[in-house]
Amino acid sequence: MKVLVATVKPFSKEAVAEIKKVVEGAGYEFALLEKYEDVAQFKEAVKDADALIVRSDKVTPEIVEAGEKLKIVVRAGAGYDNVDLAKCTEKKIVVMNTPGQNSNAVAELAVGLMISVSRNCFTPGTGSELKGKTLGIHAYGNVGKLVAKCGKALGMTVYAFDPFIKDHAVYEKDGVIPAESVEDLYVKSKFVSLHMPANEQTKNSINYDLLSKMPKGATLINTARKEVVDEESLKKIFAERADFRYATDVAPACAEELKKEYPSRFFATPKKMGAETAEANMNAGIAAANQIVGFFKEGITKFQVNK
């Protein structure tokens, strides 16, 4: 079996060494393609691979077709919208992600963004504290739970809403107040932190109707995906409310426009940085390698996302 790690944005050298150790320790061949500049290089490298590990690299139908021997693709990270699930399913290729491995890094960034915008992105002027404010967690998965925990530690009152969690005890055991609906979450939360994937149900779901329900001094934090926020709604709420702020790890297409018009109320990281820590880099890569070994040796498909 040959396991290919293909990354335009490479894992750390230490992470690559550990991934290689797991793969070769299982008796498989390890191959590495880093910083490739052309998709043709990716196609050539994947041609004889049985397994593929990627980060944000796009596994398109073209790549899937090129991977004639592919049996499994693992996206090292939580999101997997960069992998064409339909084409992989058609070719009977198992697709997995590595949920939870980047969670702490993303959660810490979300809290950092909240602190930054509350202090006017560290420019002169009177800021505000997080203590005593309300925080809404939109989607209560691995990252959402960690952000909620941090919010409580900072003295915030934390609400949460997740359409897939019907049992309020899930929230209450964490000291989090369950919102009755998504609208209720936005009405009650001065800060809302987004943690949902980008799919047909969530794309453009954070719209004007929701944002306009937020209380005075509202701040939206996005460490999820840019597609979940409707950009026309975003521009409209910025124009109408001088108290609204938006801090994001995934810059919208209108980022330059917002930065120019509302420099003190809008902030976007230069590139997606949620998982950019040495620890997350290592954790996700090793998890991906171990999942591939588990799949080939024991048929484990626990984290399959194209069932």
N, C-alpha and C positions, 0 to 999 in steps of 0.2 A: 504494500500500500504506500502511496506517495501523498504526503500532506504538503500543500503549498500555502505559504503565507504571502499574500499579495497586498502591499500597502503603499500608496502614494505618500501618505503621511506615516512614517515608520513607527513601529513600537520602539521603545528604548532598547539599547544594546543588551541591557540586563534582562529585559523581558524576552527578547528574541532567544537569548541563551537558555532561559528557563523553558520556553516553548519547545525548543529543539531538544532539550533534555527529556521532556515528557514524551515527545513523538518518537525519538530514537530509543528511549527506554522501553517503549512498547514494541519495538522491532520494526518500525516503519521508517520510510525514507523521508527526510526533511528537505524542503526546497524553499527558497526565499527570493521574492521579487520586491524590491524597495524603490521608491522614488521614480517609478517608471513614467515616461513622458508621453507615451502613445499607447492607445488601447491595443494596438497590434502586439505590443510586448506582453500585455496581459493575456491576450488570446493564445499566444505561442506558449507561454508558461503554464497555462491551465490545461493544455491539450492532453497531457498524460497524468494529470492529478486525479487522485481518487477522492481527496478531501480538500476543501478550500477555507482558509481563514482570512477575513477582511475586516477593515475598520469602517471607514466611510466610503470605501470604494464601491462603485456602482456595478452590481452583478446584473447586467442587462441580458436580454434574450440572446444577443450576439455572444456574450461571454459564456452563457449556459450552453449554447450550441457548440462552441469551441471546446468546452470541457467534456469531451466524449466519454470519459470514464468517471465523471463526477458522481458521487453517491451522497455527499453531504457538504453543505455550505454553512459555516458558522460565522455570524456577524458578532465580532467582539464588542459588545455593548448592548444596551437595552433596545434602542430603536432598530428597525430592520426595513425601513421604507426604501433603502438603497438596493435591496435585493428584489428581483422580479419573482414574486412568489408563484404566480400563475405559470410561468415558463418552467420553473423548477418542479412544480407539481406535475406538469405535463410530462416532464422527463423523469419523474419518480425520484427526484432528488430531495432529500430531507433538508429543511432549512431550520436552523436554530439561532437563538440569540443567547446572551449571557446575562440575564437579569440579575440586578443587585450588585454586580461587580463595580460599577461606576457610581453607585447611588450616593455614597458619602461625599464624593467629590462634587457631584452636581448639587447636592443639598447645601454644602458649604458655600458654593458659588451663589445660590439663590439667597441665602442669608446675607452674604457679602454685598449683593446688589441692593438688598433692602436697606442695609446700613448706609451704603454709598449714596443712594438717592435721598435718604432722610437727612444726610449731611451735605446736601447740595453738590454731590459728587466732589466733595472736599474743596470747594471754592469758597471764597469769603461770603459770609452771611450767616444768619441764624438758622440752624437746622432744627430737627426734632428727634426725639428718642422713640425707640420701638416699644419700650415698656409701657404697658397700659393700652396699647393699640390692639385692634382686632385683625387677625390674620385668617384668610380663607384658603384652604388647600383644595384646589380643583383637581381631583383624581388622587385617590389615597392608596397609591402603590408603595414600592420600596422607597423612592425618593420623597414622595409626599409625607410618608410617616416620619422620615428623618427631619424634614423641614418643620413639621409640626412639633417634634420633640425640641428642636432648637428654639422655635418660637415660644414655647412654654418656658424654657429655661431663661429666656430674655424677659419674661413677665408679660407676654402677650396672651390675649384670650383667643384660642384657636378653634375655628370651625372647619368642617370638611364636608365635601360632597363627592360621591362617586356613584354613578348609575349602576355599577355592578355590585355594590355592597348594600344589601338590604337590611342586614342585621346591625342595628345601632350599637350593639355591644362591642363591635369591632372598634368603633371610635371611642366609646366611653371608657374602655379599659386603658386607653392611652391618655385619658383626661381631655379628650377632644369632643367638642359639641357637634353632633350631626346636624347639618342643614337639612331642612325639609325638602328643598328643591334647589336646582342650580340658581334660580332667581333669588331664592332666600339667601344663598351663600354670598351673592354679590351685594345684596342690600345690606348685609350685616358686616361686611369685611372692608376695612380701610386699605388693607393690603390683600391682594389675591395672587397666589403663586400657582402657575400652571404646570401640570405634570402628566398630561395625556399624550398618547402617540398621535401621529398624523394619519388619519384614515378617512374613509368616506363620511363617517359619522361626525368626525371632529374638525375637519377642515373648514375654516371660516366660521366656526361655531362661536368663537368669542367675538360677538358682534356689538353693534351700537346699543341694542336693546339691553344687553347685559351690562355693558360698561356704564351706561347712563344711570343704572340703578345703584352704583357704588356711592358711598357717602363722601362728603367734602374731604379733600385731601387724599383722594384715591390714588393708589399706586398699583399698577399691574406689573408682575414679575414673570418673565417667560424664559425658562431653561428647558423647554420642551422642543417644539418645532415651530418655525415661523408660520407655516401654513395654517395653524389652528386659529390664528388671529386674523380677522377680516381687515384688510388694510384701509379700505375706504371708511369703515367704521372708526378705525383708529384715527385717521386724519380728521374726521368729523368731530370726535370727542375732544381731541386736542384743541380744535378751533373754538369749540363752544365752552370748554371748561378750563379756566386758567389754573385750576387746582390739580388737574390730572397729570400723572407722571407715568412713564413707561420705561422699564429697564429690562433689557433682553440679551440673551446669549446667542440669539439667532436673528441677525439684522434683517428687517423687512426690506422689500424692494424700494420702499419710500424712505429709507433711512437717512439719506443725505438731505432730503426735503425736510424731514422732522428735525434733524440736527440743526439745520439752518434757521428754521422758524422757531423752534423751542429748545434752544441749547441748554437751558437750565432744568428742563423737564423730561428730556429724552436722553437715554444712554444705551449704546449697543457695543458689545465687545468687538474688537477688530476681526475676530474669527470665533467660531464655536469653541468654547473653552471648558465646557462642563466637565468633561472627562480628562482634561489635561493636567493630571497629576501623576507623579511617578507611581504612586500606589495603585491608582485606577488602571493605568497602563499595564502594569504587571498583573493585576488581578484578572482583568478581562482576557488577556492573552493566554494565561495559564488555564483559565476556566474553559476557553475555547478548545485548547489542545486536549484537556481531560475529557471534554464532552465527545470529541471525535474518537478518542480511544475507547470510551465507554460504549459508543455507538457500534464500532467495529467489533469489539470483543464480546459485548454483552447485549447488544441490540437496544441499548437505552436511548429513548427518544423523549425524555422528560421535558426538554425545553424546545421541542419542535413547534414552529409557528405556522406551518402550512399543512395542518392536519385536514 
